[in-house]
Amino acid sequence: MINLLFARLGRHLDLQLLGIVSILLVIGLITLFSASGGSTERIFAQLGNIAVALTIMWIAANVPLNYLSSVALPLYLAGLLLLVAVDLVGLEVNGAQRWLNLGFTRIQPSELMKIGVPMMLAWYFDRYESVLRIRNFVIATILVVIPVILVANQPDLGTALLVAAAGFCVLFLAGMSLKLLVGTALVGAASLPFLWSSLREYQQQRVLTLLDPMQDPLGAGYHTIQSTIAMGSGGLFGKGWLNGTQSRLEFLPERSTDFIFAVFGEEFGLLGNLVLIVLFMLLIGRGLIIAADAPTMFARLLAGGVTLTFFTYVTVNMGMVGGLLPVVGVPLPLISYGGTSLVTLMFGIGLLMSICTNRRLVRT
C-alpha cells in the first residue's frame, strides 16, 4: 500500500533531474553551514525553503501540459500588475523597492517573471506557429521589454538581465532570423549611451570597477577583490570544509548568498569547482533533452527557455564571483541561501518534469 502511494506521488517526477537537484541542494547546505559560521538557525531556515520549493516543484510536475498553456497569459499579466504595484506601494529595502508586503509574508514579483516571460512567449509562438512572421517576433520582443523596464526601474539590474535573457532565449529557440538577431543587437549597441546614463551611480561604478577593481578596493571593488582572493587561495584541492579563511574571518561579503561560490571554491578548490560545474552541466543537458523531445511547440519553447535561464543564472553568478562580470546580485542556483529564488527555480524544474511526463504519455 505504501509502495503504491509513493509510486503515485512520484509518477510525474523525472528521477534524473530529481537526483541531480538533490545532490546540488545537499552541496548547498554543506557550503551554507560553513559560510554562515556553523549557524544551525540558517540551516533550518534553508531546510524550510527547500521543503516549500520541493512542494512547488511537485505541484508543477503534476500540472497537465494543456493547463500550463492556458495559465501562461494570466500569469504574465498578473506579474505585470504586481510589478506596477511594487512601483506604487512596494517595500523599500537597502535603497531598492523590490518587495510587496502581504502582511504574513513578503514577495518579490520580479522573480515570477523569470518563469512568466518564457511561458508567455512559448504560448504566443505556439498560437501563431503556422504563420510566424517578423511582426510576431517584434511583438514578442515588446512582451520581453515591458517587464524588463519595470524590473530595472526598482532598481534590480541583475533580475532585469535574467528576465531579458529568459525572453531572448525563447526568441532564439522560436527561430528568430539571423537578420533580426543582428538588428536587435545593433539597436542594443546603439542604445548603450542612453542605458549608461540611466544606470544609478553605484551600478556605473560596478561596471567601471570590473575593469580595475583596485581603483576602489574598499568600495565597489571590494566584493570582486575578496571573492577572487578566496577562489585563488583554494588552489587545486582547497583548504578543506570549514577551513576557508576569507569566509571564516568575514572578509568575504554576501558569503551565504551571491558569493557562496567563492566559499565553495576556497574550501574545495579547483577540483570541487569542476565537480560542481559538471553537475550543473548534467542538469542543463537533461533540460535540453527534455526540450528536444517535447511533444508541442509550447512545451519545447518553455522547456528550452527554462533550461537556458538556468544556464544564464549559473554563468552570471560564476562570472561575477570570478571577476569576469560586474556584480549584479545573482544567486548561485540551488546553492545560495534564499527562498524566493529557490522556489522560482524549483518551479521551473517542476515544469520540465511536467513536460517530460507529458511526452511519455503522448508516446504510450
ABEGO torsion letter per residue (X at the ends): XAAAAAAAAAAABBAAAAAAAAAAAAAAAAAAAAAAGGBAAAAAAAAAAAAAAAAAAAAAAABBAAAAAAAAAAAAAAAAAAAAAAAAABBBBGGBBABBBAGABBBBAAAAAAAAAAAAAAAAAAAAAAABBAAAAAAAAAAAAAAAAAAAAOBBAAAAAAAAAAAAAAAAAAGBBAAAAAAAAAAAAAAAAAAAAABBAAAAAAAAAAABAAABAABAAAAAAAAAAAAAAAEAAEAEBGABAAAAAGABBGAABAAAAAAAAAAAEAAAAAAAAAAAAAAAAAAAAAAAABABAAAAAAAAAAAAAAAAAAAAAAAAAAGABBBAGBBBBGABBEAAAAAAAAAAAAAAAAAAAAAAAAAX
